[in-house]
């Protein structure tokens, strides 16, 4: 892979469609809290949270948790591949994409605060234009900037999020020049990258829900597909039937079936950033 930063943000991924080694069929091991994953809800009051007065370029990573006694550790069935990606919770109402990026960078020993990374997303604070039927007709371009206020609300249309080109650019400039990303990836490519121990950030919907999708026209004329449950997570493992999810919404880690993942991921055009 090239490390040139000036090239296109979307690199043609290597064909990784070779099948993974078969894994034994077994119940999924417990991997993190049992907290159910709820749809992201952002009360209007959160908009009163002031912006940070200081931004730190780097910070010391939290200490690794104390290993559990051998007898208490979950035993992964044969065929599972898991990646040592730390689990972080998002620090702002709408910076799930930045939290997922933070986890991907940290997996390679590059530790940054979410506010430091978000400083490169150049939020476009212009308000959405809403059509007669209550849908968004015009707003910013998440392919070039974070849309709205990071402490805003999707449902109130005061904040939204950011898509892969911005996250990929930050990943490349913060220690991972060989990262690549785009839309239209096949599930097999993602599973092969996970099997090769490369974490992957993907765009899905909160709680793996599927609310109504829509499109708006960005100020620059681009047609943008959106969901008001837009969310990003980092995948940190794969098995024959499932993928392991590091979810910044709650700072949790859990497994979800490949079928569910593929269905929800498709709503955002199979968008991903591969950290490598």
Helices and strands as residue ranges (DSSP letters): G 44-48, G 70-72, E 81-82, H 96-106, H 114-118, E 129-130, E 136-139, H 164-173, E 180-182, H 187-195, E 200-205, G 206-208, E 214-218, E 223-226, E 230-238, E 242-247, E 252-257, H 258-265, G 266-268, E 272-274
